[in-house]
Amino acid sequence: MKIIYLIRQYRHICFWTLVIAVTIFAAIASYPKTAVTMAVHTRFLKMLDKDGNVLPEFSYREEAKIQKKLHEEGVELLFSAQNGNENEKSALEYLVSNPKKIDFAIYGNYGGYFSDSIREKFTSLGVVRTRPWYFFVKKGSNIRLLKDLKGKKIAFWTSPEGSTHPAFTPGGDKASPYSSDQFLEKFFELAGVTAENSTLINTWPKPISLQQNWDVAINPTPPPDKKNRLDDMMDVDIYQAVLDGNVKYLEFEDIEAIGKNLSEYKLVKIPKSLIDPAKNYPPENFITLGVTESVFAPKNLDSSLVLILSEALRGVYDSPTKLATKGEYPNFSSKQTFPTNKVAEKFYHDGDSSILKKYFSPTLAAFIEKLIFILAPLFLVIYPLMTLLPKALSNYCQSKVTKYYKEIYSIEEILKKDTCDHGVIQVRLDQLDKELGDLKLPLIHDQFVQEIFIVREHIEMIKRKLRFK
């Protein structure tokens, strides 16, 4: 109980010492990072300058746009790849295996299976786009329906991702749940295509080109119109061949049925001339399959960082594009690999209502908001308790002593009458003295010790009066 006495006596010093200690601890433990790390493929590192910034010629890439937006928010975007060679695992797997090192990754919702133990550790900050997968056939092709693929030569580009028995080879491994190979595996399975009954041509690490002998080519990006772009998986000769009419984009006649069977993917309409209107490219409308891509992050990523990232993502993906209307992305309307991050969802729905961001940088504003959240209980709960609890105990102790004063006053009033029984009063005084001697209070300090002593002295004084009567 001594500590309660000390708190009462020095409560202001104790309280402000606690506030300062909590503030220092919060600053050390929870001040938002001023840098976040994004998982990327090794080939992307070739697009960075010596300071880790995306080179100007690759400013069209989403990584460059996110880096710019975060820089405006006072946050540095770092890029991290795995083992420094092209034969590495996906960015999603890199994130899942290094949640303390990697803050987020952008990857497709390919429909791979993940155990609950993994799903509960990661969240989605939203779908940010839909990436169409394109199918190409050469002039004169008889491929019309999905079933026509069986027995054909099919070209695609996918890295082995560290596997010694890559998928889509005779006796090869199943596609990793982390890999974009999930799309090809599900598509081939629906088409009845296997490495045994068809010729599957993985052109990796070279891009798909006309020099390779294929009947149909599959790729998640259209062919480039320029050479020497480091991020392309198709050769520029296919772009020219489409313009010349020697290669065309394929729309399966049963594409709607394909979409219903592969419900984790979306049907995407590509309008005529969408990619390059000046060259009428592509020359025809067609519908293809698309995969939604989300931003994934560890579930325990600081909520202030989630807000800053969400704001940057909305700044990058909210604008209209060739395949999206303004405000369509980011969203949570599609099936995703990991559960929705509630902080990001609320931000996209309600926006940022923070007044502090008008006056401070996002990271400092986020820290101040978090500090207010931490300190509020101290001011609303702890300080009142530090003030009221000692006072309540003091009042309790005072009431215990005061009742003896009242009874002694009553005895003195009785003694003024000649008819009082001195023997009874003497017995009661002895009882009171004994009770005071045995009195146990929850809080004993000088004030109440002194008051009890005064009451007992008063009792003794009345006893002396009785002896002289």
Kinemage of the C-alpha trace (Angstrom):
@kinemage 1
@onewidth
@group {chain A} dominant
@subgroup {mainchain}
@vectorlist {calphas} color= white
{ca met a 1} P 0.000 0.000 0.000
{ca lys a 2} L 3.002 2.234 0.398
{ca ile a 3} L 3.206 2.547 -3.362
{ca ile a 4} L -0.331 3.948 -3.512
{ca tyr a 5} L 0.678 6.543 -0.981
{ca leu a 6} L 3.698 7.470 -3.066
{ca ile a 7} L 1.565 7.660 -6.207
{ca arg a 8} L -0.856 9.948 -4.428
{ca gln a 9} L 1.880 12.190 -3.165
{ca tyr a 10} L 3.805 12.302 -6.445
{ca arg a 11} L 1.113 11.424 -8.978
{ca his a 12} L 1.950 14.243 -11.406
{ca ile a 13} L 5.615 13.285 -11.512
{ca cys a 14} L 4.709 9.596 -11.853
{ca phe a 15} L 2.195 10.253 -14.615
{ca trp a 16} L 4.402 12.441 -16.781
{ca thr a 17} L 7.311 10.070 -16.285
{ca leu a 18} L 5.048 7.290 -17.587
{ca val a 19} L 3.947 9.439 -20.558
{ca ile a 20} L 7.536 10.216 -21.501
{ca ala a 21} L 8.563 6.552 -21.152
{ca val a 22} L 5.654 5.380 -23.330
{ca thr a 23} L 6.421 8.030 -25.952
{ca ile a 24} L 10.067 7.025 -26.123
{ca phe a 25} L 9.143 3.352 -26.341
{ca ala a 26} L 6.584 4.055 -29.083
{ca ala a 27} L 9.122 6.090 -31.039
{ca ile a 28} L 11.653 3.272 -30.878
{ca ala a 29} L 9.252 0.383 -31.419
{ca ser a 30} L 6.608 1.691 -33.772
{ca tyr a 31} L 7.785 4.726 -35.715
{ca pro a 32} L 6.877 3.890 -39.325
{ca lys a 33} L 9.690 2.866 -41.595
{ca thr a 34} L 10.756 5.469 -44.116
{ca ala a 35} L 11.612 2.736 -46.615
{ca val a 36} L 9.632 -0.260 -47.859
{ca thr a 37} L 10.895 -3.210 -49.851
{ca met a 38} L 9.189 -4.722 -52.869
{ca ala a 39} L 9.911 -8.216 -54.168
{ca val a 40} L 10.911 -8.233 -57.840
{ca his a 41} L 12.473 -10.585 -60.370
{ca thr a 42} L 16.215 -10.455 -60.942
{ca arg a 43} L 15.786 -9.192 -64.503
{ca phe a 44} L 14.105 -6.066 -63.113
{ca leu a 45} L 17.328 -5.075 -61.319
{ca lys a 46} L 18.802 -4.351 -64.751
{ca met a 47} L 16.303 -1.510 -65.027
{ca leu a 48} L 17.703 0.346 -61.992
{ca asp a 49} L 20.461 2.923 -61.732
{ca lys a 50} L 23.243 2.702 -59.149
{ca asp a 51} L 21.058 4.428 -56.538
{ca gly a 52} L 18.233 1.926 -56.915
{ca asn a 53} L 15.931 4.212 -58.908
{ca val a 54} L 14.111 2.973 -61.997
{ca leu a 55} L 15.836 4.197 -65.153
{ca pro a 56} L 13.901 6.812 -67.195
{ca glu a 57} L 13.445 4.466 -70.164
{ca phe a 58} L 11.433 2.150 -67.901
{ca ser a 59} L 9.276 4.875 -66.370
{ca tyr a 60} L 6.223 3.231 -67.964
{ca arg a 61} L 6.501 0.330 -65.515
{ca glu a 62} L 4.320 0.197 -62.435
{ca glu a 63} L 7.360 -0.137 -60.151
{ca ala a 64} L 8.612 3.254 -61.343
{ca lys a 65} L 5.224 4.864 -60.753
{ca ile a 66} L 4.894 3.389 -57.268
{ca gln a 67} L 8.433 4.478 -56.432
{ca lys a 68} L 7.604 8.026 -57.510
{ca lys a 69} L 4.364 8.146 -55.511
{ca leu a 70} L 6.020 6.820 -52.370
{ca his a 71} L 8.871 9.295 -52.786
{ca glu a 72} L 6.281 12.091 -52.780
{ca glu a 73} L 5.037 10.677 -49.473
{ca gly a 74} L 8.551 10.712 -48.008
{ca val a 75} L 8.995 6.941 -48.255
{ca glu a 76} L 11.785 5.248 -50.185
{ca leu a 77} L 10.934 2.199 -52.278
{ca leu a 78} L 13.639 -0.459 -52.347
{ca phe a 79} L 13.685 -3.468 -54.654
{ca ser a 80} L 14.863 -6.899 -53.637
{ca ala a 81} L 15.440 -9.947 -55.836
{ca gln a 82} L 16.391 -13.417 -54.737
{ca asn a 83} L 19.549 -15.214 -55.776
{ca gly a 84} L 20.699 -12.991 -58.612
{ca asn a 85} L 19.944 -15.303 -61.506
{ca glu a 86} L 17.031 -15.729 -63.884
{ca asn a 87} L 16.184 -19.203 -62.595
{ca glu a 88} L 14.466 -18.077 -59.406
{ca lys a 89} L 11.136 -18.469 -57.678
{ca ser a 90} L 8.250 -16.047 -58.058
{ca ala a 91} L 7.989 -12.719 -56.240
{ca leu a 92} L 5.042 -14.076 -54.249
{ca glu a 93} L 7.039 -17.038 -52.970
{ca tyr a 94} L 9.910 -14.682 -52.157
{ca leu a 95} L 7.497 -12.600 -50.038
{ca val a 96} L 6.007 -15.615 -48.263
{ca ser a 97} L 9.425 -17.050 -47.410
{ca asn a 98} L 10.840 -13.671 -46.250
{ca pro a 99} L 8.014 -11.722 -44.550
{ca lys a 100} L 10.450 -9.806 -42.329
{ca lys a 101} L 12.570 -8.713 -45.274
{ca ile a 102} L 9.900 -8.054 -47.906
{ca asp a 103} L 7.020 -5.642 -47.311
{ca phe a 104} L 4.947 -6.337 -50.406
{ca ala a 105} L 4.805 -7.948 -53.831
{ca ile a 106} L 2.531 -7.594 -56.836
{ca tyr a 107} L 1.447 -10.895 -58.267
{ca gly a 108} L -1.392 -12.619 -60.045
{ca asn a 109} L -4.297 -14.463 -58.448
{ca tyr a 110} L -3.606 -17.658 -60.355
{ca gly a 111} L -5.739 -19.890 -58.147
{ca gly a 112} L -2.979 -21.869 -56.428
{ca tyr a 113} L -3.862 -23.669 -53.200
{ca phe a 114} L -2.405 -22.336 -49.944
{ca ser a 115} L -2.832 -23.815 -46.488
{ca asp a 116} L -4.602 -21.838 -43.770
{ca ser a 117} L -1.288 -21.493 -41.912
{ca ile a 118} L 0.025 -19.425 -44.842
{ca arg a 119} L -3.190 -17.587 -45.685
{ca glu a 120} L -3.574 -16.293 -42.138
{ca lys a 121} L -0.158 -14.593 -42.265
{ca phe a 122} L -0.691 -12.484 -45.400
{ca thr a 123} L -3.280 -10.068 -46.737
{ca ser a 124} L -4.201 -8.361 -49.980
{ca leu a 125} L -4.029 -4.583 -50.329
{ca gly a 126} L -6.328 -4.855 -53.309
{ca val a 127} L -6.591 -5.946 -56.930
{ca val a 128} L -4.724 -3.363 -58.976
{ca arg a 129} L -5.257 -4.571 -62.537
{ca thr a 130} L -6.269 -7.426 -64.797
{ca arg a 131} L -3.552 -8.810 -67.044
{ca pro a 132} L -4.821 -10.429 -70.258
{ca trp a 133} L -3.159 -13.573 -71.552
{ca tyr a 134} L -2.771 -13.498 -75.318
{ca phe a 135} L -2.957 -16.397 -77.763
{ca phe a 136} L -1.320 -16.117 -81.184
{ca val a 137} L -1.676 -18.330 -84.233
{ca lys a 138} L -0.055 -18.119 -87.631
{ca lys a 139} L -1.869 -17.364 -90.869
{ca gly a 140} L -3.912 -20.331 -92.104
{ca ser a 141} L -4.218 -21.952 -88.649
{ca asn a 142} L -7.150 -24.347 -88.152
{ca ile a 143} L -7.287 -23.767 -84.398
{ca arg a 144} L -10.792 -22.556 -83.535
{ca leu a 145} L -11.824 -24.352 -80.374
{ca leu a 146} L -9.969 -25.221 -77.197
{ca lys a 147} L -9.937 -28.909 -78.128
{ca asp a 148} L -7.961 -28.070 -81.267
{ca leu a 149} L -4.856 -27.412 -79.175
{ca lys a 150} L -4.315 -31.090 -78.470
{ca gly a 151} L -1.459 -32.422 -80.595
{ca lys a 152} L -0.249 -28.952 -81.564
{ca lys a 153} L 3.095 -27.236 -80.975
{ca ile a 154} L 2.487 -24.702 -78.201
{ca ala a 155} L 5.084 -22.055 -77.325
{ca phe a 156} L 5.233 -20.130 -74.045
{ca trp a 157} L 7.788 -18.437 -71.805
{ca thr a 158} L 8.237 -19.461 -68.182
{ca ser a 159} L 11.323 -19.816 -66.019
{ca pro a 160} L 11.977 -23.162 -64.257
{ca glu a 161} L 11.856 -21.332 -60.890
{ca gly a 162} L 14.557 -23.511 -59.435
{ca ser a 163} L 12.950 -26.817 -60.381
{ca thr a 164} L 15.175 -29.586 -61.757
{ca his a 165} L 12.080 -31.102 -63.419
{ca pro a 166} L 10.199 -28.052 -64.736
{ca ala a 167} L 6.485 -28.175 -65.316
{ca phe a 168} L 5.200 -28.968 -68.822
{ca thr a 169} L 8.026 -31.386 -69.588
{ca pro a 170} L 7.577 -35.196 -69.698
{ca gly a 171} L 7.574 -36.323 -66.063
{ca gly a 172} L 7.880 -32.709 -64.928
{ca asp a 173} L 6.744 -31.297 -61.593
{ca lys a 174} L 3.309 -29.870 -60.967
{ca ala a 175} L 3.125 -26.087 -61.172
{ca ser a 176} L 3.999 -24.356 -57.907
{ca pro a 177} L 1.003 -22.670 -56.212
{ca tyr a 178} L 3.109 -19.494 -56.181
{ca ser a 179} L 3.780 -19.564 -59.913
{ca ser a 180} L 2.119 -18.086 -62.990
{ca asp a 181} L 2.525 -21.643 -64.310
{ca gln a 182} L -0.778 -22.241 -62.521
{ca phe a 183} L -2.508 -20.492 -65.423
{ca leu a 184} L -0.858 -22.684 -68.037
{ca glu a 185} L -1.414 -25.837 -66.004
{ca lys a 186} L -5.135 -25.148 -65.507
{ca phe a 187} L -5.528 -24.100 -69.138
{ca phe a 188} L -3.708 -27.153 -70.502
{ca glu a 189} L -5.657 -29.451 -68.189
{ca leu a 190} L -8.962 -28.034 -69.442
{ca ala a 191} L -7.777 -28.433 -73.045
{ca gly a 192} L -6.564 -31.991 -72.431
{ca val a 193} L -3.055 -30.977 -73.432
{ca thr a 194} L -0.080 -32.802 -71.901
{ca ala a 195} L 3.625 -33.006 -72.603
{ca glu a 196} L 3.003 -36.504 -73.914
{ca asn a 197} L 0.259 -35.749 -76.481
{ca ser a 198} L 1.406 -32.295 -77.608
{ca thr a 199} L 4.660 -30.445 -78.186
{ca leu a 200} L 5.157 -27.911 -75.390
{ca ile a 201} L 7.897 -25.420 -76.206
{ca asn a 202} L 9.210 -23.326 -73.325
{ca thr a 203} L 11.423 -20.725 -75.023
{ca trp a 204} L 12.922 -19.470 -71.739
{ca pro a 205} L 15.294 -17.689 -71.419
{ca lys a 206} L 14.852 -16.504 -75.018
{ca pro a 207} L 11.704 -14.603 -76.024
{ca ile a 208} L 9.057 -16.240 -78.185
{ca ser a 209} L 9.784 -15.466 -81.841
{ca leu a 210} L 8.773 -16.451 -85.376
{ca gln a 211} L 11.985 -18.416 -85.748
{ca gln a 212} L 10.635 -21.032 -83.372
{ca asn a 213} L 8.383 -23.668 -84.896
{ca trp a 214} L 5.032 -23.294 -83.120
{ca asp a 215} L 1.338 -23.493 -83.980
{ca val a 216} L 0.109 -21.340 -81.111
{ca ala a 217} L 1.956 -19.032 -78.722
{ca ile a 218} L 0.729 -18.008 -75.268
{ca asn a 219} L 1.983 -14.965 -73.392
{ca pro a 220} L 0.752 -12.532 -70.680
{ca thr a 221} L 2.015 -9.469 -72.593
{ca pro a 222} L 1.550 -8.364 -76.212
{ca pro a 223} L 4.658 -8.395 -78.431
{ca pro a 224} L 6.750 -5.207 -78.195
{ca asp a 225} L 7.054 -2.696 -81.026
{ca lys a 226} L 10.700 -1.978 -80.195
{ca lys a 227} L 13.831 -4.037 -79.683
{ca asn a 228} L 16.010 -4.253 -76.575
{ca arg a 229} L 13.297 -3.989 -73.957
{ca leu a 230} L 14.543 -6.052 -71.027
{ca asp a 231} L 11.119 -7.011 -69.742
{ca asp a 232} L 9.690 -8.612 -72.877
{ca met a 233} L 9.013 -12.308 -73.353
{ca met a 234} L 8.104 -11.998 -77.051
{ca asp a 235} L 10.198 -10.819 -79.957
{ca val a 236} L 9.409 -7.681 -81.937
{ca asp a 237} L 9.096 -9.790 -85.116
{ca ile a 238} L 5.689 -11.046 -83.883
{ca tyr a 239} L 4.435 -7.460 -83.614
{ca gln a 240} L 5.308 -6.832 -87.239
{ca ala a 241} L 3.858 -10.178 -88.300
{ca val a 242} L 0.510 -9.204 -86.749
{ca leu a 243} L 0.541 -5.950 -88.719
{ca asp a 244} L 1.371 -7.848 -91.899
{ca gly a 245} L -1.401 -10.380 -91.282
{ca asn a 246} L 0.949 -13.366 -90.923
{ca val a 247} L 0.102 -13.796 -87.221
{ca lys a 248} L -3.180 -12.981 -85.515
{ca tyr a 249} L -4.577 -12.804 -82.027
{ca leu a 250} L -6.699 -15.877 -81.374
{ca glu a 251} L -10.156 -15.770 -79.866
{ca phe a 252} L -11.414 -19.258 -79.148
{ca glu a 253} L -14.943 -19.750 -80.416
{ca asp a 254} L -15.767 -21.389 -77.077
{ca ile a 255} L -14.071 -18.679 -75.004
{ca glu a 256} L -17.202 -18.117 -72.864
{ca ala a 257} L -17.276 -21.794 -71.905
{ca ile a 258} L -13.546 -21.648 -71.158
{ca gly a 259} L -14.152 -18.668 -68.868
{ca lys a 260} L -16.920 -20.467 -66.983
{ca asn a 261} L -14.722 -23.524 -66.466
{ca leu a 262} L -11.768 -21.408 -65.325
{ca ser a 263} L -13.831 -19.226 -62.996
{ca glu a 264} L -10.790 -17.890 -61.119
{ca tyr a 265} L -9.957 -15.892 -64.257
{ca lys a 266} L -11.849 -13.158 -66.081
{ca leu a 267} L -12.917 -12.692 -69.684
{ca val a 268} L -11.330 -9.553 -71.095
{ca lys a 269} L -12.454 -7.820 -74.277
{ca ile a 270} L -9.636 -6.279 -76.316
{ca pro a 271} L -11.086 -3.693 -78.726
{ca lys a 272} L -9.734 -3.252 -82.230
{ca ser a 273} L -6.790 -0.774 -82.360
{ca leu a 274} L -6.544 -0.671 -78.550
{ca ile a 275} L -2.770 -1.188 -78.318
{ca asp a 276} L -1.728 1.099 -81.193
{ca pro a 277} L -4.566 3.044 -82.855
{ca ala a 278} L -2.221 4.646 -85.395
{ca lys a 279} L -1.456 1.214 -86.827
{ca asn a 280} L -4.850 -0.398 -86.185
{ca tyr a 281} L -3.194 -2.788 -83.741
{ca pro a 282} L -4.663 -5.247 -83.047
{ca pro a 283} L -6.614 -5.285 -86.325
{ca glu a 284} L -9.642 -7.112 -84.846
{ca asn a 285} L -11.703 -7.230 -81.673
{ca phe a 286} L -11.205 -10.346 -79.567
{ca ile a 287} L -11.938 -11.776 -76.128
{ca thr a 288} L -9.310 -13.551 -74.057
{ca leu a 289} L -8.673 -14.732 -70.503
{ca gly a 290} L -7.303 -12.339 -67.897
{ca val a 291} L -5.734 -12.790 -64.481
{ca thr a 292} L -6.297 -10.252 -61.726
{ca glu a 293} L -3.140 -9.069 -59.961
{ca ser a 294} L -3.043 -7.965 -56.349
{ca val a 295} L -0.632 -6.349 -53.948
{ca phe a 296} L 0.187 -8.823 -51.191
{ca ala a 297} L 1.777 -7.968 -47.847
{ca pro a 298} L 2.420 -9.587 -44.457
{ca lys a 299} L -0.607 -9.400 -42.197
{ca asn a 300} L 1.483 -7.749 -39.461
{ca leu a 301} L 2.677 -4.919 -41.739
{ca asp a 302} L 2.324 -1.697 -39.766
{ca ser a 303} L -1.106 -0.147 -40.376
{ca ser a 304} L 0.436 3.263 -41.058
{ca leu a 305} L 2.561 1.703 -43.800
{ca val a 306} L -0.529 -0.008 -45.179
{ca leu a 307} L -2.207 3.406 -45.408
{ca ile a 308} L 0.798 4.994 -47.113
{ca leu a 309} L 1.086 2.091 -49.548
{ca ser a 310} L -2.655 2.131 -50.229
{ca glu a 311} L -2.544 5.842 -51.019
{ca ala a 312} L 0.354 5.304 -53.419
{ca leu a 313} L -1.412 2.358 -55.065
{ca arg a 314} L -4.574 4.361 -55.550
{ca gly a 315} L -2.521 7.173 -57.051
{ca val a 316} L -0.981 4.755 -59.556
{ca tyr a 317} L -3.924 2.490 -60.421
{ca asp a 318} L -6.952 4.761 -59.977
{ca ser a 319} L -6.393 6.498 -63.323
{ca pro a 320} L -8.136 5.209 -66.458
{ca thr a 321} L -6.133 2.879 -68.691
{ca lys a 322} L -6.776 1.057 -71.935
{ca leu a 323} L -8.427 -1.756 -70.009
{ca ala a 324} L -9.802 -0.005 -66.915
{ca thr a 325} L -12.091 2.900 -66.143
{ca lys a 326} L -11.187 5.591 -63.630
{ca gly a 327} L -11.669 4.369 -60.084
{ca glu a 328} L -12.009 0.719 -61.081
{ca tyr a 329} L -8.792 -0.179 -59.257
{ca pro a 330} L -7.693 -0.847 -56.568
{ca asn a 331} L -10.634 -2.980 -55.490
{ca phe a 332} L -11.529 -6.149 -53.623
{ca ser a 333} L -14.269 -7.340 -55.937
{ca ser a 334} L -12.405 -10.329 -57.355
{ca lys a 335} L -11.330 -13.655 -55.922
{ca gln a 336} L -7.899 -13.236 -54.350
{ca thr a 337} L -5.118 -15.465 -53.098
{ca phe a 338} L -5.060 -13.931 -49.597
{ca pro a 339} L -7.720 -12.295 -47.384
{ca thr a 340} L -8.588 -8.614 -47.639
{ca asn a 341} L -6.610 -6.130 -45.561
{ca lys a 342} L -9.279 -4.230 -43.612
{ca val a 343} L -7.188 -1.061 -43.256
{ca ala a 344} L -6.668 -0.840 -47.022
{ca glu a 345} L -10.310 -1.698 -47.721
{ca lys a 346} L -11.523 1.079 -45.418
{ca phe a 347} L -9.122 3.545 -47.031
{ca tyr a 348} L -10.322 2.771 -50.566
{ca his a 349} L -13.938 3.040 -49.434
{ca asp a 350} L -13.802 6.067 -47.141
{ca gly a 351} L -10.577 7.794 -48.138
{ca asp a 352} L -8.046 9.298 -45.760
{ca ser a 353} L -9.749 11.473 -43.147
{ca ser a 354} L -6.518 12.340 -41.336
{ca ile a 355} L -6.257 16.064 -40.534
{ca leu a 356} L -2.635 15.663 -39.460
{ca lys a 357} L -1.499 14.821 -42.999
{ca lys a 358} L -2.324 18.394 -43.975
{ca tyr a 359} L 0.433 19.616 -41.689
{ca phe a 360} L 2.921 16.724 -41.411
{ca ser a 361} L 4.559 14.169 -43.648
{ca pro a 362} L 2.579 10.903 -43.977
{ca thr a 363} L 5.043 8.953 -41.829
{ca leu a 364} L 5.097 11.579 -39.058
{ca ala a 365} L 1.317 11.997 -39.218
{ca ala a 366} L 0.881 8.238 -38.947
{ca phe a 367} L 3.205 8.135 -35.938
{ca ile a 368} L 1.383 11.000 -34.196
{ca glu a 369} L -1.956 9.262 -34.761
{ca lys a 370} L -0.560 6.037 -33.353
{ca leu a 371} L 0.925 7.914 -30.381
{ca ile a 372} L -2.441 9.535 -29.666
{ca phe a 373} L -4.038 6.095 -29.786
{ca ile a 374} L -1.433 4.783 -27.303
{ca leu a 375} L -1.502 7.772 -24.947
{ca ala a 376} L -5.281 8.246 -24.892
{ca pro a 377} L -5.795 5.441 -22.321
{ca leu a 378} L -3.150 7.041 -20.097
{ca phe a 379} L -5.059 10.322 -19.972
{ca leu a 380} L -8.549 8.840 -19.946
{ca val a 381} L -7.964 5.878 -17.610
{ca ile a 382} L -4.569 5.780 -15.913
{ca tyr a 383} L -4.407 9.410 -14.762
{ca pro a 384} L -7.941 9.394 -13.293
{ca leu a 385} L -7.110 6.132 -11.493
{ca met a 386} L -3.859 7.587 -10.157
{ca thr a 387} L -5.865 10.519 -8.828
{ca leu a 388} L -9.114 8.943 -7.710
{ca leu a 389} L -7.940 5.609 -6.285
{ca pro a 390} L -5.626 7.073 -3.602
{ca lys a 391} L -8.304 9.641 -2.797
{ca ala a 392} L -10.954 6.956 -2.474
{ca leu a 393} L -8.720 4.915 -0.165
{ca ser a 394} L -7.947 8.006 1.856
{ca asn a 395} L -11.659 8.759 2.269
{ca tyr a 396} L -12.258 5.150 3.290
{ca cys a 397} L -9.564 5.357 5.967
{ca gln a 398} L -10.885 8.707 7.137
{ca ser a 399} L -14.394 7.286 7.532
{ca lys a 400} L -13.056 4.407 9.625
{ca val a 401} L -11.385 6.816 12.040
{ca thr a 402} L -14.196 9.383 12.013
{ca lys a 403} L -16.755 6.933 13.428
{ca tyr a 404} L -14.672 6.682 16.626
{ca tyr a 405} L -14.689 10.454 16.944
{ca lys a 406} L -18.465 10.410 16.697
{ca glu a 407} L -18.837 7.730 19.370
{ca ile a 408} L -16.434 9.509 21.754
{ca tyr a 409} L -18.429 12.694 21.273
{ca ser a 410} L -21.581 10.757 22.210
{ca ile a 411} L -19.899 9.364 25.325
{ca glu a 412} L -18.854 12.861 26.411
{ca glu a 413} L -22.414 14.050 26.018
{ca ile a 414} L -23.648 11.132 28.158
{ca leu a 415} L -21.055 11.898 30.870
{ca lys a 416} L -22.582 15.328 31.294
{ca lys a 417} L -25.646 13.621 32.724
{ca asp a 418} L -25.511 12.585 36.388
{ca thr a 419} L -27.526 9.449 35.792
{ca cys a 420} L -24.993 7.778 33.472
{ca asp a 421} L -23.536 4.372 34.345
{ca his a 422} L -19.785 4.896 34.670
{ca gly a 423} L -19.051 1.201 34.663
{ca val a 424} L -20.715 0.648 31.291
{ca ile a 425} L -18.905 3.669 29.839
{ca gln a 426} L -15.570 2.369 31.175
{ca val a 427} L -16.120 -1.015 29.493
{ca arg a 428} L -17.062 0.667 26.211
{ca leu a 429} L -13.993 2.915 26.357
{ca asp a 430} L -11.781 -0.127 26.880
{ca gln a 431} L -13.423 -1.779 23.859
{ca leu a 432} L -12.873 1.300 21.716
{ca asp a 433} L -9.248 1.525 22.757
{ca lys a 434} L -8.709 -2.125 21.886
{ca glu a 435} L -10.451 -1.718 18.515
{ca leu a 436} L -8.246 1.227 17.644
{ca gly a 437} L -5.186 -0.717 18.646
{ca asp a 438} L -6.222 -3.581 16.351
{ca leu a 439} L -7.472 -1.322 13.545
{ca lys a 440} L -6.221 -2.435 10.126
{ca leu a 441} L -6.441 0.113 7.341
{ca pro a 442} L -5.550 -0.466 3.647
{ca leu a 443} L -3.447 2.650 3.698
{ca ile a 444} L -1.408 3.681 6.735
{ca his a 445} L 0.673 6.774 6.708
{ca asp a 446} L 1.489 9.596 9.080
{ca gln a 447} L -1.848 11.382 8.783
{ca phe a 448} L -3.961 8.424 9.929
{ca val a 449} L -1.422 7.149 12.485
{ca gln a 450} L -1.549 10.546 14.059
{ca glu a 451} L -5.356 10.686 14.004
{ca ile a 452} L -5.656 7.240 15.591
{ca phe a 453} L -3.172 8.330 18.258
{ca ile a 454} L -5.265 11.456 18.973
{ca val a 455} L -8.449 9.378 19.292
{ca arg a 456} L -6.761 6.990 21.744
{ca glu a 457} L -5.396 9.942 23.735
{ca his a 458} L -8.920 11.319 23.884
{ca ile a 459} L -10.205 7.975 25.172
{ca glu a 460} L -7.481 7.915 27.820
{ca met a 461} L -8.393 11.426 28.871
{ca ile a 462} L -12.048 10.401 29.396
{ca lys a 463} L -10.901 7.378 31.417
{ca arg a 464} L -8.911 9.681 33.734
{ca lys a 465} L -11.976 11.856 34.232
{ca leu a 466} L -13.971 8.777 35.188
{ca arg a 467} L -11.384 7.768 37.773
{ca phe a 468} L -11.663 11.112 39.528
{ca lys a 469} L -15.461 11.067 39.659
